[in-house]
């Protein structure tokens, strides 16, 4: 593995981690997370909006 490849993978990890934190924070506050953060996690934003919490 080249250094460039390793740095790219580390960057992708932190981007995904940031998206996970942003989505978790928004849902905890009862807000709609950003569609870009949901897509980064592989979640369809339209489907996510159909989920209802009790």
Number of C-alpha atoms within 10 A of each C-alpha: 5 7 8 9 10 11 11 11 12 12 12 13 12 11 14 18 15 14 20 17 11 16 21 14 14 14 12 10 10 10 11 15 20 13 15 14 20 20 13 16 15 10 13 13 16 10 8 13 10 8 7 6 6 2
